[in-house]
Amino acid sequence: MSLGRPLVYLILGAAGSGRREVVADLIEGGLAGGDRALALLATGEAPGDCDGRLGTVARWRWREGRMDTPALGDATHVFLFADGRRNPVDQVEAFQAWLPASGGELARILCVVHCGLAAQHKDLLAWFDACVHFADVVLFNRRDGVPNKWLSGFQGHYAAQFLPCLFEPVNAGRVRNPALILEPQARRMSHLFDEELNWEVTGGGEDEADEEEVEAHPEEDPYLQRRAGGRRVKEIPDVAKYLA
């Protein structure tokens, strides 16, 4: 972590997927004694039983396509929960714009999968695919009552793609190794948050010492690409229609 800059974790997942209990476990099992956690919940999220375990809790609001959050204060670790009823792609895009001015530093993007919801609504696979595309870590939660055959197939869907992100089960709201989940190491498929690279290229003239800097910009993320009319090229379902 850069001196004085809090680590920021973006938490993706549908409403009701148990994200807060998972993050509470990460805070309790993965942070050191002097660390200070700040949880930023969307204004539309109702209070939950685990809120008292999240450190300082504040609210962020969606305003004209932007994330409007309070200052991060003296937090060392910030957990920004995406609105579990809104389009995660729009929120990842807004998060990217918010991050530089926030004073924080991206640590990881976590996706908590509601396995029961995914098993019940196969049409949501494209929605979960989008979340997994941006995630460094994918946590399988809410597995009670889900057939093992379905769970194996769902996990196999991602294993067959050889994705770089970590896939871990959640048992009773807990992960096996919180420190491993919180480690600020990028493992996501998306290059949206990759820093611009400066390559030094040796000149081809008589003076071999001549060099020039060439900037390499990451390609636009496929989920952010839009058609001429403004709609996304890769559209995903509206998860709110599948939630109670």
N, C-alpha and C positions, 0 to 999 in steps of 0.2 A: 504494500500500500504506500502511495506517495505520502510524504510527511504532511499531516494536517488535513488530508483529504479522506472523507469517509468512503468505505466500500459500499457500492449500491447493488442490490439484487432486485431484479424485476421478477415478479412471481406471476406466472400465467396459469390459467386453469379456469374451468367453469365454476360458477357460483354453486356452492354445496359440495365441492370436491374435497373439502377438508384442508384447504391451504393453510389456514391459521394454526391449526393444531400441529401441522408438519413444521411450519416455521417456528412455532414455540419450542418444539423439540430441538430444532437446529440451534436456536438461541441458547437454550439451557445446556445442550451437550457440546456445542461447537465454539462458543465464545469464551474468552478468558475473563478473569475477574475484573479487570479494568475497562473492558469493552462496554460501550453504551449503545443499545439497540433503539432504533426508531422505526416504527411500522407506519406506513402511509396507506390508509384504506380509502377506497373510493367512497364518495359521499352516499352512493346508493346502497352500500353494504350495511346490513343491519348489525348491531352489536352482537358479539359472540362470546361464548363461555371461555374461550382461550385468550381473550383480549388482555387480561391481566398478566399474562405470561409473555407478552410481546415487547416489553420495555415501554418506552413512551409511544403512545398511539395518537396519531393526528390524521386528518382527512385531506384528500386531494380532490379537486373537482375538474370535470371535463368542460372546457370553455372555448368555444369557437375552434374546435379541432386541436386544442392545446391542453397539456397537462398543467394545471395551476396548483402548486403545492406550497405549503409553508416552508420557511427556511429549515435547513437540516440541523442547525444549531451545533451542539457539541457531540453529536452522534458519531460513533466510529463505524457503525454498520447500519445501513438503511435498507429496509425491505419494502419495496413499493409494490403493492398488490394491484394488478390490473383489474379493471371492472370485469367481473365474471359473467356479465350479461352483454357486453359490448364486443365488437369485432377486435380480436387480438392484434391483427395486422395493423389496423389504424392506430392502436395504442402503442405498438412497438415503434411505429414511425414517429409518433408524437414523443415517445420516450427518448428516441435518438436526438430529437431537437431540444428536448428539455435538459438532457444530461450535461452538456458543456457549461451551461449557465448555473447549474445547481451547486457547483463546487464539489460534486462527488465524482467518483471513479467507478466505472462499471466493473463489477466483480464477476457475476455470472447471471444468466437468465435461467430460472427454474420453471419447469412445467409440472404441475400436479395433475395427474390424469384421474378423472372420476370413472373407474372401470365399469361400475354399474350403469352409468349413463351411456357410456360408449357401447356397452353390450346391448342395451335396450334400443338404441337408435343407431343403426348402422349408417344412416345418412350423415351422421356427424363425423365420420372418419376423416373427411377432408378438413374439417375444423381442427381436429386433433393433429392432423398432418402439418397444418400451418404452425401450430404451437410448437411442435417438436422440431420443425425446421429452424426456429430461432433459439431453441433451448440448448444449454450446455449440459443440463441434467434433467432427466425425465423420471418422475416418481410415480409409481403405480399405487394408487390409493383406492379406498372404497371397493375392495375386492370381495367382500362378504356376499355370498350367494351367487357369485359369478362362476359359471361352469369353467372347469379347468381347461376343457377343450377350446372354449372361446378365448380364454386368457392366453393360452399358448399360441393360438393363431394370431391374436392381436400383437403380441410381442414379436412373433415371427415376421409379421408384416414389416416391422422396423429393422429387425436383425438382417433380413434379406437385403436391405439397402446399405448395409455396412456404414451406418451413420457414426460420426465421431463422438456423439454425446454419450454420457453415462446413463444407463438404465438401472434403476434400483427399486426394489419393492418397499412399501410402507406397511408396517405391521402395528396395528393398534395405535396409529398416529406417530410411530417412531421409525427412524431409519437406523441402519446398522452402524454407520460411521458419519456423524454430523460434520466432523472436521473435513472429511473427504468431499462432502457435498458443497461445503462453503469455500473450498480452496479456490482462489481467484485465478483459475486457469481456463482459457477459452477452449471449448470443445464443440462449439455449435457449427452446424452446416452453413448457416448464413454468414456472409462476409460484411454485413451491413455496418458492424461496429469496428471493422478492421481499420487501424490507423493508416493514413497515407504513407507510402513507402518512398524513400528517396534513394534511388539507385545511382551509383557512380559508374559512368561508362567511359572507358578509356578512348580517347580520340584516335582517329585513324590516320592522322597526318604524320609529318616527319618527326614532330616532337611527341614521343609516346607518353610524356608526362601530362599532356593536355587532357583535361577531364571536364565533363559537364554533368550537371545533375538532371536526371530525368524523373519526373513524378509519375508514379504508378497509382492510378485510382482504382479502387475496387469496383467491379461491375455492379450495376443496379440490381438489387435483389429481385428475383423473379416474382415474389409476392407483392412487391411495391409497384411493379409495372402497370401502366394504365393504357387503355385504348383511347382512341381519339376523342370519344365522348366523355371520358373521365372515369369509366368503370374499370375496376381491376381486371387484368388479364386472367389471373387466377382467382376466381371467386370462391368463397366458402359459405357454408350455411350460417344462418342467423341462430346462434345458440340459444338466444332468449326464447325462441319458439318451442324449445324442447324442455324448458325448465318450468317448474311449478311456480 
